[in-house]
Structure formats: C-alpha cells, structure tokens
Amino acid sequence: MTQKPCIICVAITGSLPQKSDNPAVPITVSEQIESTQEAFETGATIAHCHVRNDDGSPTSDPERFGRLLEGLNQHCPGMIVQFSTGGRSGAGHERGGSLTLRPDMASLSVGSTNFPTRTYDNPPDLVDWLAAQMTEHAVMAEIEAFDLSHIHQAVGMSKAGKLPGKLYVQFVMGVRNSMPADRNVFDYYVSTMERLAPEAEWCAAGIGRHQLELNEWSVAAGGHARTGLEDNVRLDRETLAPSNAALVARTVEICHRHERSVATWAEARSLLGLKQVVG
C-alpha cells in the first residue's frame, strides 16, 4: 500500500472526439466548464484542456482558452488547469500561443512519434521554444512520453534547467503506431523514472480500451492517473460514457480498491509544487 494520494487528471475534450462519437463530448467553452465542474466534484484535480471552433474542429485560439480558464477558475476553485500545446490544434509557435495566459500547467511533447495516420512532429527547436515559453510564463510542464526516449529527454531537459518547476512525466500508451499498452514496458518506464528522477512525479494515460488497464496499473504502482472523454468515449464496448465525471468516478473506485486516497486539489498542488490558491 502506498500512502501518496493519487492525482486524477481529466482530459475533457481533446481534438478528435465529436458528439457523433458520444453526445457527452463537450465542444463549446460553456459545455467544457460544466463537464469539468462535474468531474472536479467527483474527484479530478487536473483538467487537461483543448478548445474547439464552433464546428467542433480543433484550434489553439488564445481567446477561447482564456474564456475556458476564467470559467474553470470560477467554477472549479483550486483545480489545476492544464492547456494542451499539442500538434492537432495548430502548427509551430501557434501551439504555444495560450501560454501567455499563465495556466498552472501545459502539456509538452519532447520528441516526435507516429500516430495512426500521421507523424506527430516535435522538432527540437520547437520543443525548446515551448519549454522556454513555459519557463518565462511560470507554467509547469507535463511531459507527454510516447516513447522511452522521451523520458530520457525530459530528464535531461529538467537537469539542464530547461523545464520550469518539478518534473512531471505522463506515459501515453495505446496510440496505434506508437507505444502499445504493454505491461512490461510500463514497468520499465516506472523503474526508469525511479532510477533517473526519483523526486519526480509520474502519471499514465491509456488510449481507448486501454484507459481502464492503465488506470489500474498506474494506481497500483503508486503513480497518478488520467481519464476522460478525450482518450476514451466508452465505459465498455457496449456502453458510452455518460460524462467525464463517470470516467472519473470509475478511477476513484480503482483508487479505493488499491487503498489509495484521491488527492484533493490542495494535495495535488503540494505534490506538484504548484502555488496554493484560496478555494
């Protein structure tokens, strides 16, 4: 049994899922705020955020990110807001345009990888620029590790002072053409983090049907967990998830089964070295 509380991150929207996939997918800013508030009240303490255009297509529009940040700060006081700088919503420096808004965190992919139909391109100069923007605006990075090399790169960047704050690495497993959801690989990722960066925190995200098993593996191994409609629109093969909160509730149950407490927003901020706020 581990005494460390488990931080639950809810990835509320992403760039790809549409209401045609699941009517519960929140598209507009107001829908995202409402869905996140329900997830927050259920136990999530990090909101991983994308924004969409009115037609549901992804965007990096800072104005929309700003409205979302304002709404989440109002309706989910204390929750950690994490913006995406992913490549589906824009290209080049456009991906970091929202960092001037100073969210608590932002995702950062430190290397390229294959996706189902395209290459997720993260060239070194762009990675360094995004990291520098996060440092300038005091935004903590969540490293999105799609490969073992990304863990090594993140540790090196952290030791070189290129990443602001505490190192936080998320293993992303189950993306087709990238790292599969493999238990032996997962265990090696965990041991690599413990060997190279024992003071860091880590999380795991499973895509699609792998979400549940990655939640189980991560909670049992003492890490943190990500869930949400971005990664998986279903509870099981036959059942659509009715909300982000329903997926969070399932993760809370996993924590209880493994005798892990669910981190409050204050505990999550303390574990990650983020400033406390008045709730």
C-alpha positions in Angstrom: 0.0 0.0 0.0 1.2 3.5 -0.8 0.3 6.5 1.2 0.7 9.0 -1.6 -2.6 10.4 -2.7 -3.5 9.7 -6.4 -3.9 12.8 -8.6 -6.7 12.3 -11.1 -6.4 14.2 -14.4 -9.5 14.5 -16.6 -8.9 15.1 -20.3 -12.2 16.6 -21.0 -12.4 17.1 -24.8 -9.2 16.5 -26.9 -9.0 17.4 -30.6 -10.7 14.4 -32.2 -13.9 13.1 -30.4 -17.1 14.5 -31.7 -20.7 14.5 -30.5 -21.3 11.9 -33.2 -19.0 9.6 -31.3 -20.6 10.4 -27.9 -23.2 13.2 -27.3 -21.5 13.8 -23.9 -18.3 15.2 -25.5 -18.2 18.9 -24.5 -17.4 21.1 -27.5 -18.3 24.7 -26.6 -16.5 26.5 -23.8 -19.6 26.5 -21.6 -20.1 22.8 -22.1 -16.4 22.2 -21.2 -16.8 24.3 -18.0 -19.9 22.4 -17.0 -18.4 19.0 -17.7 -15.2 19.8 -15.9 -17.1 21.1 -12.8 -18.9 17.7 -12.6 -15.6 15.9 -12.9 -13.9 18.1 -10.3 -16.7 17.5 -7.8 -16.2 13.7 -8.5 -12.5 13.8 -7.7 -10.5 15.1 -10.6 -7.9 17.8 -9.7 -6.2 18.4 -13.1 -8.2 19.5 -16.1 -6.3 18.8 -19.4 -7.8 21.3 -21.8 -8.2 21.7 -25.6 -10.5 24.2 -27.2 -12.6 23.8 -30.4 -14.1 26.0 -33.1 -17.9 26.3 -33.3 -17.9 23.5 -35.9 -16.1 21.1 -33.4 -12.7 21.4 -35.2 -9.6 21.9 -33.0 -8.0 25.3 -32.5 -5.3 27.0 -30.5 -7.3 30.2 -30.2 -6.0 32.0 -27.1 -9.3 33.9 -26.7 -11.2 30.6 -26.3 -8.5 29.3 -23.9 -8.9 32.5 -21.9 -12.6 32.1 -21.5 -12.2 28.5 -20.5 -9.5 29.4 -17.9 -11.7 32.1 -16.5 -14.7 29.8 -16.2 -12.7 26.9 -14.6 -11.1 29.2 -12.1 -14.6 30.5 -11.2 -16.5 27.2 -11.0 -13.6 24.8 -10.0 -11.7 26.8 -7.5 -8.3 25.2 -6.8 -8.4 22.8 -9.7 -5.2 22.7 -11.7 -5.8 23.9 -15.3 -3.5 22.4 -17.9 -3.5 23.6 -21.5 -2.6 21.4 -24.4 0.2 22.5 -26.8 -0.4 19.5 -29.0 0.0 19.5 -32.7 -3.5 18.8 -33.9 -4.7 22.2 -32.9 -2.1 24.3 -34.7 1.4 24.4 -36.1 4.7 25.9 -34.9 4.6 28.7 -32.4 0.8 28.8 -32.7 0.8 25.7 -30.4 2.1 27.9 -27.6 0.0 31.0 -28.1 -2.1 30.4 -25.0 0.9 30.1 -22.6 0.9 33.9 -22.1 -2.4 33.3 -20.2 -0.4 31.5 -17.5 -2.4 28.4 -16.8 -1.0 26.2 -14.0 0.4 23.7 -16.4 0.7 22.8 -20.1 1.4 19.6 -21.9 4.8 19.3 -23.7 5.8 16.5 -26.1 9.6 16.4 -26.2 10.0 14.1 -29.3 8.3 13.0 -32.4 6.2 9.8 -32.8 3.9 8.1 -35.3 0.2 8.5 -34.9 -2.4 6.3 -36.7 -2.4 8.4 -40.0 0.4 11.0 -39.5 3.6 11.8 -37.8 3.3 13.9 -34.6 6.2 16.2 -35.3 8.0 17.8 -32.4 11.4 19.0 -33.7 14.0 20.0 -31.1 13.8 23.8 -31.9 10.0 23.9 -31.3 10.3 21.8 -28.1 13.0 24.2 -26.8 10.8 27.2 -27.7 7.7 25.8 -26.0 9.8 24.9 -22.9 11.3 28.5 -22.8 7.8 30.0 -23.1 6.6 27.8 -20.2 9.6 29.0 -18.1 9.0 32.6 -19.0 5.3 32.5 -18.0 5.8 30.2 -15.0 3.8 27.3 -16.5 4.6 23.8 -15.2 5.2 21.3 -18.0 3.6 17.9 -18.1 5.8 15.8 -20.3 3.8 13.6 -22.7 6.1 10.5 -23.1 5.1 8.4 -26.2 8.4 6.6 -26.2 11.2 5.7 -23.8 13.5 8.3 -25.4 11.0 11.0 -24.4 11.6 10.1 -20.7 15.3 10.4 -21.1 14.9 13.7 -23.0 12.7 15.1 -20.3 15.1 14.1 -17.5 17.9 15.7 -19.4 16.0 18.9 -20.0 15.0 19.1 -16.4 18.5 18.7 -15.1 19.7 21.4 -17.6 17.1 23.8 -16.2 15.1 24.0 -19.4 11.8 22.9 -17.7 10.1 25.0 -15.1 9.4 23.5 -11.7 9.1 19.9 -10.7 9.5 17.2 -13.4 6.1 15.5 -14.1 6.0 12.8 -16.8 3.0 11.1 -18.3 3.3 7.8 -20.1 1.0 7.7 -23.1 0.2 4.1 -24.2 -2.2 2.6 -26.7 -1.9 5.0 -29.6 -1.9 3.0 -32.8 1.6 3.1 -34.4 3.1 4.4 -31.2 3.8 2.7 -27.9 1.3 -0.1 -27.2 -0.2 -0.7 -23.8 2.3 -3.3 -22.7 2.8 -4.2 -19.0 6.5 -5.0 -19.3 7.1 -1.6 -21.0 5.0 0.1 -18.4 7.0 -1.5 -15.6 10.3 -0.5 -17.2 9.0 3.1 -17.6 8.3 3.2 -13.9 11.7 1.8 -13.0 13.4 4.2 -15.3 11.6 7.2 -13.6 12.7 5.8 -10.2 16.3 5.4 -11.4 16.7 8.7 -13.3 14.4 11.1 -11.5 13.3 9.6 -8.1 11.9 13.0 -6.9 9.7 13.4 -10.0 6.0 12.5 -10.2 4.6 10.4 -13.0 1.2 9.6 -14.5 -0.1 7.2 -17.1 -2.8 7.5 -19.8 -4.3 4.7 -21.8 -6.0 5.4 -25.1 -9.4 3.9 -26.0 -10.0 0.5 -24.4 -6.6 0.7 -22.7 -7.7 3.5 -20.4 -9.1 1.2 -17.7 -6.0 -1.0 -17.6 -3.6 1.9 -17.5 -5.6 3.4 -14.7 -5.3 0.1 -12.8 -1.6 -0.3 -13.4 -0.8 3.3 -12.5 -2.8 3.4 -9.3 -1.4 0.1 -8.2 2.2 1.2 -8.9 1.9 4.4 -6.9 1.6 6.8 -9.9 -1.2 9.2 -10.9 -4.0 8.6 -13.4 -5.6 10.2 -16.4 -9.1 9.6 -17.6 -11.7 11.4 -19.7 -13.5 11.6 -23.0 -10.5 12.8 -24.9 -8.9 9.3 -24.6 -12.0 7.1 -24.4 -15.7 7.8 -25.1 -16.9 4.5 -23.6 -17.2 2.7 -20.3 -17.0 -0.6 -22.1 -17.6 -2.0 -25.6 -21.3 -1.7 -25.4 -21.7 1.4 -23.2 -20.9 5.1 -24.0 -19.6 7.0 -21.0 -22.4 9.4 -19.9 -19.9 12.1 -18.8 -16.4 12.9 -17.9 -17.5 12.6 -14.3 -18.5 8.9 -14.9 -15.0 8.1 -16.1 -13.5 9.9 -13.1 -15.8 8.0 -10.7 -14.5 4.8 -12.1 -10.9 5.9 -11.4 -11.9 6.9 -7.9 -13.2 3.3 -7.4 -9.9 1.9 -8.6 -8.1 4.1 -6.0 -10.3 2.9 -3.2 -9.7 -0.7 -4.3 -6.0 -0.2 -4.1 -6.2 1.7 -0.8 -5.1 4.9 -2.4 -6.7 8.2 -1.3 -7.7 10.5 -4.1 -5.8 13.8 -3.9 -7.6 16.9 -3.1 -6.7 20.0 -5.2 -4.6 21.2 -2.3 -2.7 17.9 -2.1 -2.3 17.8 -5.8 -0.8 21.3 -5.9 1.5 20.3 -3.0 2.7 17.1 -4.7 3.5 19.0 -7.9 5.0 22.1 -6.3 2.3 24.4 -7.6 1.2 27.5 -5.7 -1.8 27.1 -3.4 -4.9 29.2 -4.0 -7.8 30.2 -1.9 -10.6 27.7 -2.6 
